[in-house]
Amino acid sequence: DNLSIYWQEGTQRRSVIDNPTRDRIETYQSSNDAFVLEDYGCAALIENIELEA
């Protein structure tokens, strides 16, 4: 319940394109979204993580 998603109204875009050279229909979608921590006291931060291959 601490992570919220917000989106801006009127900014969702969608385009459908017929691409016969690749024998497919291409669909593109985009919108303005934001993820927000509502209460920083209920979050954790981890620093100095190193990954070894």
Secondary structure, DSSP 8 states (H G I E B T S, - for coil): --EEEEE-TT--EEEEEEEGGGTEEEEEEE--EEEEES-GGG-----------
